[in-house]
Amino acid sequence: HGLVGSNGLFLASDFRTYVENRTRHSDDLSRKQIRVYQLYSRTSGKHVQVLGQRISANGEDGGQYALLVVETDTFGSHVRIKGKETGHYICMNKRGKILGKLNGKNRECVFVEEVLENNYTALVSAKYKGWYLGFTRKGRPRKGSKTQQNQREVHFMKRLPKDKGDHHRPFKYTTVTKRTKRGRLPRLRPMPGATFF
């Protein structure tokens, strides 16, 4: 192969080019890995949530909008992240603004996972080098152009949803029926003076 030099060793520069070429166009034939997890924001103390086009880091642990579907290409650490509830992908436009899009095929919706020395994860845009996904203390998105890897705003902790174990339990109709009836009981109480036949 063109990657191996005359001395039989890999040429670093050629390998770098090979990696860049392989990752520049996402390989649709590769099997994608799909995981569901939450991203805990180090600054806001809450979770990244996808509310359609609006993205924030104010999600509650286990909240429906904080569940993220992460699609990983098998080659490299390139990921696409979408809200499980809304189906919108987290993307970054050319102005560095974070927003949700329904079509995640655009390269603006691809991030590269970087595991940092402090065990936090940072997500850098695959299209705009050096621009990170980040949020303020109030959970508002930061512009990518104003982020750096060492800022707390771009540090996240991956967390499994807290009710993860419940998904694998058998579905029992009885509990749902009871819960539904219990919720409706107050409405069935007779008004003072009313008679039921």
N, CA, C and O of each residue as an XYZ file, in Angstrom:
788
protein
N       0.834     -1.197      0.000
C       0.000      0.000      0.000
C       0.873      1.252      0.000
O       2.049      1.186      0.356
N       0.312      2.379     -0.392
C       1.066      3.622     -0.440
C       1.399      4.145      0.947
O       2.147      5.112      1.088
N       0.830      3.492      1.992
C       1.079      3.982      3.343
C       2.417      3.522      3.874
O       2.960      4.130      4.797
N       2.964      2.445      3.300
C       4.177      1.852      3.834
C       5.379      2.342      3.041
O       5.381      2.289      1.811
N       6.407      2.823      3.747
C       7.614      3.320      3.082
C       8.494      2.176      2.626
O       8.191      1.012      2.890
N       9.589      2.498      1.939
C      10.486      1.478      1.388
C      11.092      0.621      2.491
O      11.448     -0.533      2.250
N      11.214      1.168      3.699
C      11.781      0.390      4.805
C      10.722     -0.437      5.537
O      10.994     -1.025      6.584
N       9.510     -0.474      4.971
C       8.457     -1.303      5.537
C       7.722     -0.659      6.710
O       6.883     -1.305      7.337
N       8.024      0.603      7.017
C       7.371      1.279      8.146
C       6.284      2.218      7.655
O       6.332      2.712      6.528
N       5.299      2.459      8.518
C       4.258      3.438      8.205
C       4.871      4.822      8.114
O       5.710      5.182      8.939
N       4.471      5.588      7.139
C       4.903      6.979      7.080
C       3.842      7.813      7.775
O       2.675      7.810      7.384
N       4.261      8.528      8.813
C       3.299      9.277      9.640
C       2.487     10.261      8.811
O       1.276     10.383      8.992
N       3.162     10.968      7.895
C       2.448     11.988      7.113
C       1.411     11.342      6.203
O       0.304     11.856      6.042
N       1.785     10.196      5.602
C       0.838      9.492      4.731
C      -0.344      8.971      5.540
O      -1.490      9.027      5.094
N      -0.051      8.465      6.728
C      -1.127      7.920      7.552
C      -2.095      9.025      7.961
O      -3.308      8.820      7.987
N      -1.546     10.203      8.283
C      -2.387     11.339      8.664
C      -3.316     11.693      7.511
O      -4.503     11.948      7.712
N      -2.759     11.708      6.289
C      -3.573     12.014      5.107
C      -4.661     10.953      4.938
O      -5.811     11.263      4.626
N      -4.266      9.686      5.155
C      -5.209      8.580      5.024
C      -6.372      8.751      6.006
O      -7.537      8.584      5.646
N      -6.025      9.089      7.261
C      -7.067      9.288      8.286
C      -7.964     10.455      7.901
O      -9.187     10.356      8.003
N      -7.370     11.560      7.459
C      -8.162     12.732      7.084
C      -9.102     12.412      5.929
O     -10.258     12.836      5.922
N      -8.599     11.665      4.957
C      -9.441     11.311      3.806
C     -10.582     10.396      4.226
O     -11.707     10.533      3.746
N     -10.285      9.461      5.126
C     -11.315      8.533      5.559
C     -12.388      9.237      6.386
O     -13.565      8.882      6.320
N     -11.969     10.249      7.174
C     -12.932     10.883      8.078
C     -13.595     12.107      7.463
O     -14.590     12.605      7.991
N     -13.052     12.597      6.350
C     -13.647     13.794      5.741
C     -15.055     13.479      5.258
O     -15.981     14.254      5.496
N     -15.221     12.356      4.585
C     -16.557     11.939      4.130
C     -16.980     10.792      5.019
O     -16.277      9.788      5.137
N     -18.124     10.948      5.640
C     -18.557      9.879      6.527
C     -18.832      8.641      5.685
O     -19.426      8.718      4.610
N     -18.395      7.526      6.186
C     -18.489      6.275      5.432
C     -19.829      5.620      5.740
O     -20.018      5.053      6.816
N     -20.748      5.701      4.799
C     -22.097      5.168      5.039
C     -22.114      3.643      5.111
O     -23.065      3.053      5.625
N     -21.057      3.006      4.595
C     -21.021      1.553      4.613
C     -20.568      1.037      5.980
O     -20.848     -0.108      6.335
N     -19.870      1.875      6.743
C     -19.425      1.460      8.077
C     -20.640      1.257      8.968
O     -21.641      1.964      8.851
N     -20.536      0.295      9.847
C     -21.631      0.090     10.774
C     -21.568      1.171     11.838
O     -20.536      1.354     12.483
N     -22.648      1.873     12.019
C     -22.655      2.933     13.017
C     -23.034      2.344     14.377
O     -23.885      1.461     14.478
N     -22.386      2.853     15.402
C     -22.740      2.448     16.750
C     -23.652      3.522     17.323
O     -23.395      4.716     17.170
N     -24.710      3.092     17.977
C     -25.661      4.061     18.530
C     -25.772      3.831     20.032
O     -26.020      2.714     20.486
N     -25.586      4.898     20.791
C     -25.694      4.822     22.250
C     -26.659      5.906     22.726
O     -26.855      6.919     22.055
N     -27.246      5.678     23.875
C     -28.099      6.704     24.481
C     -27.474      7.088     25.803
O     -27.292      6.243     26.679
N     -27.145      8.354     25.952
C     -26.653      8.821     27.239
C     -26.974     10.298     27.430
O     -27.578     10.933     26.565
N     -26.565     10.832     28.568
C     -26.771     12.243     28.896
C     -25.409     12.914     28.960
O     -24.402     12.269     29.251
N     -25.383     14.206     28.687
C     -24.145     14.986     28.814
C     -24.320     15.975     29.954
O     -25.103     16.921     29.859
N     -23.584     15.746     31.028
C     -23.646     16.627     32.193
C     -22.678     17.783     31.982
O     -21.491     17.561     31.740
N     -23.173     19.009     32.070
C     -22.347     20.196     31.855
C     -21.646     20.600     33.155
O     -22.282     20.734     34.201
N     -20.343     20.789     33.073
C     -19.555     21.147     34.245
C     -19.919     22.542     34.762
O     -19.833     22.796     35.963
N     -20.320     23.441     33.872
C     -20.614     24.812     34.322
C     -22.038     24.966     34.857
O     -22.238     25.558     35.917
N     -23.014     24.445     34.141
C     -24.406     24.667     34.573
C     -24.827     23.689     35.667
O     -25.778     23.955     36.403
N     -24.122     22.554     35.780
C     -24.519     21.550     36.766
C     -25.769     20.798     36.361
O     -26.336     20.049     37.156
N     -26.201     20.999     35.117
C     -27.386     20.294     34.590
C     -26.963     19.540     33.323
O     -25.771     19.410     33.043
N     -27.938     19.047     32.566
C     -27.643     18.238     31.393
C     -28.009     18.945     30.093
O     -28.949     19.739     30.036
N     -27.242     18.635     29.052
C     -27.534     19.188     27.723
C     -28.884     18.644     27.286
O     -29.143     17.445     27.396
N     -29.748     19.532     26.787
C     -31.050     19.070     26.307
C     -31.349     19.682     24.947
O     -30.941     20.803     24.643
N     -32.068     18.919     24.142
C     -32.414     19.356     22.783
C     -33.908     19.635     22.742
O     -34.727     18.717     22.776
N     -34.253     20.934     22.666
C     -35.667     21.339     22.623
C     -35.977     21.790     21.196
O     -36.277     22.963     20.972
N     -35.909     20.883     20.241
C     -36.078     21.278     18.839
C     -34.863     22.051     18.374
O     -33.737     21.562     18.474
N     -35.082     23.272     17.858
C     -33.970     24.072     17.362
C     -33.146     24.678     18.484
O     -32.004     25.087     18.274
N     -33.729     24.735     19.684
C     -33.028     25.360     20.809
C     -32.308     24.304     21.636
O     -32.887     23.288     22.019
N     -31.025     24.569     21.905
C     -30.213     23.664     22.705
C     -29.811     24.403     23.982
O     -29.421     25.569     23.925
N     -29.905     23.735     25.128
C     -29.453     24.365     26.374
C     -28.814     23.304     27.256
O     -28.847     22.115     26.939
N     -28.233     23.745     28.365
C     -27.665     22.803     29.340
C     -28.411     22.968     30.658
O     -27.803     23.107     31.719
N     -29.746     22.949     30.572
C     -30.593     23.083     31.762
C     -31.461     21.854     31.997
O     -32.435     21.917     32.747
N     -31.115     20.736     31.363
C     -31.933     19.533     31.467
C     -31.766     18.820     32.803
O     -30.680     18.800     33.382
N     -32.854     18.242     33.275
C     -32.820     17.479     34.529
C     -32.316     16.065     34.256
O     -32.460     15.541     33.152
N     -31.721     15.458     35.285
C     -31.240     14.084     35.177
C     -32.421     13.158     34.870
O     -33.377     13.093     35.642
N     -32.354     12.453     33.755
C     -33.437     11.555     33.364
C     -34.571     12.239     32.626
O     -35.538     11.583     32.238
N     -34.471     13.566     32.420
C     -35.519     14.299     31.703
C     -35.608     13.855     30.245
O     -34.602     13.471     29.648
N     -36.802     13.906     29.677
C     -37.009     13.378     28.317
C     -36.166     14.106     27.275
O     -35.715     13.489     26.311
N     -35.945     15.415     27.453
C     -35.184     16.170     26.458
C     -33.671     16.055     26.671
O     -32.883     16.477     25.825
N     -33.274     15.476     27.815
C     -31.846     15.327     28.118
C     -31.303     13.985     27.630
O     -30.101     13.734     27.713
N     -32.190     13.121     27.119
C     -31.722     11.837     26.584
C     -31.193     12.066     25.173
O     -31.919     12.531     24.295
N     -29.937     11.739     24.968
C     -29.281     11.997     23.692
C     -28.931     10.691     22.997
O     -28.410      9.762     23.614
N     -29.226     10.634     21.704
C     -28.838      9.483     20.891
C     -27.530      9.863     20.200
O     -27.482     10.817     19.424
N     -26.484      9.115     20.489
C     -25.158      9.434     19.951
C     -24.782      8.390     18.907
O     -24.630      7.208     19.216
N     -24.635      8.844     17.668
C     -24.259      7.958     16.564
C     -22.761      8.105     16.331
O     -22.270      9.204     16.075
N     -22.040      6.994     16.421
C     -20.593      7.024     16.243
C     -20.212      6.318     14.956
O     -20.634      5.187     14.715
N     -19.416      6.979     14.127
C     -18.860      6.295     12.969
C     -17.782      5.357     13.483
O     -17.045      5.694     14.411
N     -17.692      4.169     12.873
C     -16.756      3.177     13.400
C     -15.316      3.612     13.207
O     -14.434      3.143     13.927
N     -15.054      4.495     12.255
C     -13.681      4.947     12.044
C     -13.506      6.304     12.714
O     -14.135      7.284     12.313
N     -12.657      6.362     13.728
C     -12.445      7.638     14.404
C     -13.482      7.890     15.473
O     -14.355      7.058     15.719
N     -13.379      9.054     16.113
C     -14.268      9.375     17.236
C     -15.275     10.438     16.829
O     -15.664     11.279     17.640
N     -15.697     10.395     15.569
C     -16.670     11.369     15.071
C     -18.078     10.949     15.490
O     -18.482      9.805     15.288
N     -18.815     11.890     16.074
C     -20.159     11.571     16.554
C     -21.176     12.586     16.061
O     -20.863     13.751     15.815
N     -22.400     12.106     15.927
C     -23.551     12.979     15.699
C     -24.450     12.780     16.904
O     -24.693     11.649     17.325
N     -24.948     13.886     17.462
C     -25.746     13.807     18.685
C     -27.126     14.384     18.415
O     -27.260     15.520     17.961
N     -28.150     13.586     18.700
C     -29.510     14.121     18.512
C     -30.353     13.874     19.750
O     -30.106     12.940     20.512
N     -31.343     14.719     19.935
C     -32.267     14.571     21.050
C     -33.198     13.394     20.776
O     -33.816     13.324     19.714
N     -33.298     12.478     21.723
C     -34.143     11.291     21.535
C     -35.608     11.687     21.360
O     -36.344     11.065     20.594
N     -36.018     12.733     22.083
C     -37.424     13.141     22.073
C     -37.783     13.914     20.805
O     -38.823     13.653     20.200
N     -36.939     14.860     20.397
C     -37.295     15.752     19.281
C     -36.722     15.307     17.935
O     -37.237     15.695     16.887
N     -35.648     14.484     17.956
C     -35.038     14.048     16.693
C     -34.156     15.110     16.049
O     -33.675     14.910     14.934
N     -33.932     16.242     16.729
C     -33.053     17.292     16.211
C     -31.600     17.002     16.599
O     -31.312     16.587     17.721
N     -30.698     17.229     15.646
C     -29.266     17.044     15.898
C     -28.654     18.338     16.430
O     -29.087     19.436     16.078
N     -27.638     18.189     17.285
C     -26.893     19.356     17.771
C     -25.888     19.732     16.681
O     -25.060     18.913     16.283
N     -25.965     20.976     16.201
C     -25.096     21.431     15.113
C     -24.487     22.786     15.466
O     -24.963     23.483     16.362
N     -23.425     23.143     14.741
C     -22.783     24.446     14.930
C     -22.643     25.097     13.564
O     -22.055     24.520     12.649
N     -23.195     26.323     13.428
C     -23.117     26.972     12.112
C     -21.822     27.784     11.972
O     -20.999     27.821     12.886
N     -21.661     28.419     10.835
C     -20.390     29.102     10.543
C     -20.131     30.300     11.448
O     -19.008     30.800     11.513
N     -21.175     30.768     12.152
C     -20.980     31.857     13.115
C     -20.668     31.318     14.509
O     -20.495     32.077     15.462
N     -20.600     29.989     14.604
C     -20.291     29.368     15.892
C     -21.504     29.173     16.776
O     -21.378     28.803     17.943
N     -22.691     29.425     16.218
C     -23.926     29.298     17.004
C     -24.359     27.832     17.071
O     -24.303     27.103     16.081
N     -24.790     27.423     18.263
C     -25.273     26.050     18.477
C     -26.780     26.019     18.243
O     -27.520     26.806     18.831
N     -27.233     25.102     17.378
C     -28.672     24.987     17.114
C     -29.032     23.561     16.735
O     -28.168     22.752     16.398
N     -30.333     23.267     16.798
C     -30.815     21.933     16.478
C     -31.330     21.863     15.048
O     -32.055     22.750     14.596
N     -30.948     20.792     14.333
C     -31.414     20.590     12.955
C     -31.946     19.170     12.810
O     -31.419     18.229     13.403
N     -33.005     19.035     12.007
C     -33.583     17.704     11.797
C     -32.706     16.825     10.919
O     -32.667     15.607     11.091
N     -31.995     17.453      9.966
C     -31.105     16.680      9.105
C     -29.683     16.784      9.653
O     -29.079     17.857      9.629
N     -29.153     15.664     10.146
C     -27.834     15.697     10.773
C     -26.702     15.260      9.867
O     -25.590     15.020     10.337
N     -26.972     15.152      8.552
C     -25.922     14.663      7.652
C     -24.863     15.721      7.364
O     -23.741     15.398      6.973
N     -25.227     16.985      7.559
C     -24.282     18.069      7.309
C     -23.075     17.943      8.237
O     -23.200     17.498      9.378
N     -21.922     18.336      7.738
C     -20.693     18.248      8.541
C     -20.738     19.191      9.751
O     -19.978     19.015     10.703
N     -21.625     20.189      9.713
C     -21.784     21.093     10.860
C     -22.363     20.351     12.070
O     -22.314     20.854     13.193
N     -22.905     19.165     11.838
C     -23.534     18.397     12.914
C     -22.637     17.252     13.397
O     -23.090     16.364     14.120
N     -21.377     17.280     12.998
C     -20.431     16.240     13.418
C     -19.444     16.844     14.409
O     -18.881     17.913     14.173
N     -19.244     16.143     15.521
C     -18.289     16.588     16.539
C     -17.270     15.478     16.787
O     -17.551     14.299     16.572
N     -16.098     15.870     17.237
C     -15.056     14.905     17.571
C     -14.919     14.871     19.089
O     -14.699     15.901     19.725
N     -15.052     13.677     19.661
C     -14.933     13.534     21.112
C     -13.462     13.598     21.522
O     -12.615     12.917     20.943
N     -13.175     14.414     22.512
C     -11.823     14.483     23.082
C     -11.937     14.179     24.573
O     -12.612     14.896     25.311
N     -11.268     13.104     25.010
C     -11.270     12.788     26.435
C     -10.103     13.536     27.063
O      -8.951     13.359     26.669
N     -10.418     14.380     28.051
C      -9.408     15.249     28.663
C      -8.754     14.563     29.862
O      -9.242     13.549     30.361
N      -7.637     15.142     30.311
C      -6.888     14.557     31.430
C      -7.714     14.500     32.705
O      -7.500     13.622     33.541
N      -8.654     15.425     32.864
C      -9.493     15.440     34.079
C     -10.699     14.502     33.948
O     -11.625     14.544     34.757
N     -10.667     13.656     32.910
C     -11.731     12.671     32.648
C     -13.031     13.270     32.128
O     -14.016     12.556     31.943
N     -13.036     14.574     31.894
C     -14.191     15.170     31.228
C     -14.046     14.943     29.727
O     -12.959     14.643     29.232
N     -15.149     15.090     29.019
C     -15.149     14.961     27.563
C     -15.423     16.330     26.957
O     -16.285     17.066     27.437
N     -14.692     16.667     25.905
C     -14.962     17.891     25.148
C     -15.386     17.479     23.743
O     -14.947     16.450     23.230
N     -16.237     18.287     23.128
C     -16.722     17.994     21.772
C     -16.352     19.156     20.866
O     -16.898     20.252     20.986
N     -15.414     18.900     19.955
C     -14.944     19.948     19.056
C     -15.594     19.745     17.689
O     -15.760     18.612     17.237
N     -15.956     20.832     17.042
C     -16.594     20.750     15.731
C     -15.655     20.084     14.727
O     -14.468     20.403     14.668
N     -16.199     19.159     13.940
C     -15.388     18.499     12.914
C     -15.155     19.449     11.736
O     -14.194     19.290     10.983
N     -16.035     20.430     11.585
C     -15.921     21.349     10.450
C     -15.126     22.602     10.804
O     -14.302     23.068     10.018
N     -15.378     23.137     11.987
C     -14.717     24.382     12.395
C     -13.695     24.061     13.486
O     -14.029     23.999     14.669
N     -12.460     23.860     13.072
C     -11.402     23.424     13.972
C     -11.226     24.383     15.148
O     -11.190     25.601     14.977
N     -11.117     23.809     16.337
C     -10.878     24.628     17.526
C     -12.130     25.232     18.137
O     -12.054     25.910     19.162
N     -13.295     24.991     17.515
C     -14.563     25.496     18.070
C     -15.257     24.352     18.805
O     -15.502     23.285     18.242
N     -15.564     24.603     20.070
C     -16.124     23.554     20.924
C     -17.587     23.809     21.259
O     -18.070     24.941     21.241
N     -18.277     22.700     21.568
C     -19.629     22.788     22.126
C     -19.452     23.247     23.574
O     -18.728     22.610     24.339
N     -20.101     24.336     23.952
C     -19.938     24.844     25.307
C     -21.169     25.604     25.783
O     -21.953     26.112     24.981
N     -21.327     25.674     27.113
C     -22.488     26.339     27.710
C     -22.075     27.193     28.902
O     -21.118     26.873     29.607
N     -22.808     28.284     29.117
C     -22.524     29.189     30.238
C     -23.097     28.593     31.533
O     -23.733     27.539     31.520
N     -22.857     29.291     32.646
C     -23.402     28.844     33.938
C     -24.922     28.779     33.917
O     -25.529     27.960     34.607
N     -25.533     29.654     33.116
C     -27.002     29.661     33.016
C     -27.513     28.630     32.018
O     -28.717     28.537     31.781
N     -26.596     27.851     31.426
C     -27.004     26.798     30.501
C     -27.217     27.260     29.075
O     -27.749     26.522     28.246
N     -26.789     28.513     28.786
C     -26.957     29.006     27.414
C     -25.758     28.593     26.572
O     -24.638     28.524     27.079
N     -25.987     28.313     25.273
C     -24.864     27.911     24.419
C     -23.860     29.050     24.230
O     -24.242     30.209     24.069
N     -22.583     28.705     24.253
C     -21.530     29.674     23.951
C     -21.195     29.586     22.476
O     -21.290     28.515     21.876
N     -20.805     30.700     21.891
C     -20.385     30.667     20.487
C     -19.092     29.870     20.378
O     -18.183     30.020     21.194
N     -19.026     29.033     19.369
C     -17.846     28.189     19.178
C     -16.561     28.978     19.072
O     -15.507     28.535     19.530
N     -16.651     30.153     18.466
C     -15.459     30.984     18.265
C     -14.901     31.530     19.582
O     -13.773     32.021     19.625
N     -15.698     31.442     20.662
C     -15.243     31.972     21.952
C     -14.878     30.856     22.925
O     -14.814     31.080     24.133
N     -14.638     29.656     22.401
C     -14.348     28.518     23.278
C     -12.911     28.030     23.096
O     -12.287     28.220     22.052
N     -12.417     27.395     24.154
C     -11.106     26.737     24.129
C     -11.211     25.462     24.948
O     -12.064     25.339     25.827
N     -10.323     24.504     24.643
C     -10.411     23.205     25.302
C     -10.265     23.276     26.819
O     -10.842     22.454     27.532
N      -9.498     24.252     27.325
C      -9.259     24.300     28.774
C     -10.358     25.022     29.550
O     -10.275     25.114     30.775
N     -11.369     25.529     28.880
C     -12.466     26.218     29.578
C     -13.447     25.217     30.178
O     -13.783     24.205     29.563
N     -13.899     25.526     31.399
C     -14.899     24.654     32.039
C     -16.163     24.541     31.191
O     -16.832     23.508     31.202
N     -16.487     25.605     30.457
C     -17.730     25.631     29.662
C     -17.837     24.501     28.644
O     -18.937     24.137     28.230
N     -16.690     23.945     28.240
C     -16.728     22.909     27.200
C     -16.515     21.505     27.786
O     -16.335     20.540     27.043
N     -16.536     21.400     29.103
C     -16.287     20.105     29.754
C     -17.605     19.413     30.106
O     -18.490     19.998     30.730
N     -17.704     18.172     29.692
C     -18.927     17.393     29.932
C     -18.569     16.036     30.526
O     -17.465     15.522     30.349
N     -19.549     15.475     31.239
C     -19.410     14.131     31.772
C     -20.528     13.295     31.157
O     -21.700     13.668     31.212
N     -20.152     12.165     30.575
C     -21.182     11.282     30.006
C     -21.854     10.532     31.145
O     -21.189     10.008     32.038
N     -23.158     10.489     31.102
C     -23.908      9.779     32.141
C     -24.989      8.932     31.509
O     -25.642      9.351     30.554
N     -25.173      7.748     32.042
C     -26.295      6.931     31.590
C     -27.558      7.457     32.260
O     -27.504      7.940     33.391
N     -28.697      7.368     31.572
C     -29.953      7.809     32.203
C     -30.160      7.064     33.507
O     -29.855      5.875     33.594
N     -30.682      7.754     34.539
C     -30.756      7.127     35.857
C     -31.760      5.986     35.921
O     -31.673      5.133     36.805
N     -32.716      5.962     34.992
C     -33.688      4.852     35.012
C     -33.310      3.795     33.977
O     -34.170      3.066     33.482
N     -32.022      3.716     33.655
C     -31.552      2.818     32.601
C     -32.043      1.392     32.815
O     -32.419      0.713     31.859
N     -32.041      0.931     34.077
C     -32.433     -0.451     34.338
C     -33.892     -0.724     34.035
O     -34.258     -1.862     33.743
N     -34.730      0.293     34.099
C     -36.168      0.081     33.915
C     -36.531     -0.331     32.503
O     -37.538     -1.006     32.288
N     -35.702      0.079     31.521
C     -36.053     -0.211     30.127
C     -36.069     -1.708     29.840
O     -36.749     -2.157     28.917
N     -35.319     -2.485     30.631
C     -35.205     -3.909     30.325
C     -36.173     -4.760     31.134
O     -36.221     -5.979     30.963
N     -36.933     -4.136     32.003
C     -37.903     -4.911     32.770
C     -39.111     -5.224     31.894
O     -39.475     -4.428     31.029
N     -39.733     -6.385     32.115
C     -40.913     -6.710     31.293
C     -42.022     -5.691     31.508
O     -42.215     -5.183     32.612
N     -42.723     -5.413     30.467
C     -43.787     -4.414     30.523
C     -45.020     -5.059     31.139
O     -45.528     -6.046     30.607
N     -45.510     -4.522     32.247
C     -46.676     -5.108     32.924
C     -47.873     -4.205     32.713
O     -47.867     -3.039     33.108
N     -48.883     -4.747     32.096
C     -50.084     -3.939     31.824
C     -50.799     -3.584     33.108
O     -51.397     -2.513     33.211
N     -50.744     -4.489     34.111
C     -51.496     -4.257     35.337
C     -51.061     -2.972     36.013
O     -51.896     -2.187     36.460
N     -49.722     -2.749     36.092
C     -49.258     -1.551     36.799
C     -49.711     -0.292     36.066
O     -50.066      0.704     36.696
N     -49.699     -0.338     34.745
C     -50.116      0.840     33.976
C     -51.601      1.095     34.211
O     -52.025      2.233     34.414
N     -52.391      0.009     34.182
C     -53.833      0.170     34.377
C     -54.125      0.750     35.755
O     -54.924      1.675     35.894
N     -53.461      0.190     36.783
C     -53.685      0.692     38.137
C     -53.323      2.164     38.224
O     -54.063      2.975     38.781
N     -52.144      2.495     37.648
C     -51.679      3.882     37.734
C     -52.672      4.801     37.030
O     -52.959      5.897     37.512
N     -53.204      4.347     35.877
C     -54.139      5.178     35.129
C     -55.417      5.384     35.946
O     -55.944      6.493     36.037
N     -55.906      4.276     36.545
C     -57.134      4.388     37.334
C     -56.914      5.305     38.536
O     -57.761      6.137     38.862
N     -55.748      5.134     39.197
C     -55.465      5.938     40.373
C     -55.459      7.420     40.013
O     -55.910      8.263     40.789
N     -54.943      7.725     38.828
C     -54.889      9.120     38.392
C     -56.276      9.686     38.126
O     -56.494     10.893     38.234
N     -57.227      8.795     37.774
C     -58.558      9.293     37.402
C     -59.517      9.322     38.584
O     -60.562      9.968     38.506
N     -59.187      8.639     39.674
C     -60.113      8.519     40.794
C     -60.681      9.846     41.288
O     -61.890      9.948     41.495
N     -59.838     10.871     41.484
C     -60.415     12.115     42.022
C     -61.548     12.670     41.170
O     -62.467     13.302     41.692
N     -61.486     12.438     39.855
C     -62.534     12.986     38.985
C     -63.870     12.263     39.176
O     -64.924     12.806     38.845
N     -63.825     11.031     39.713
C     -65.047     10.241     39.829
C     -65.784     10.490     41.157
O     -66.890      9.991     41.359
N     -65.166     11.260     42.052
C     -65.829     11.511     43.339
C     -67.106     12.317     43.117
O     -67.087     13.318     42.402
N     -68.211     11.893     43.719
C     -69.476     12.615     43.503
C     -69.456     13.997     44.167
O     -68.868     14.189     45.231
N     -70.097     14.922     43.521
C     -70.234     16.267     44.084
C     -71.241     16.174     45.234
O     -72.111     15.304     45.208
N     -71.145     17.042     46.235
C     -72.136     17.015     47.342
C     -73.547     17.157     46.774
O     -73.822     18.054     45.977
N     -74.421     16.270     47.191
C     -75.799     16.358     46.750
C     -76.077     15.628     45.447
O     -77.237     15.491     45.058
N     -75.018     15.145     44.751
C     -75.249     14.458     43.472
C     -75.615     13.006     43.752
O     -75.159     12.421     44.734
N     -76.440     12.430     42.881
C     -76.806     11.035     43.047
C     -76.406     10.263     41.809
O     -76.505     10.757     40.686
N     -75.951      9.036     42.035
C     -75.543      8.161     40.921
C     -76.484      6.995     40.858
O     -76.844      6.433     41.892
N     -76.894      6.616     39.663
C     -77.830      5.497     39.510
C     -77.060      4.274     39.062
O     -77.649      3.210     38.869
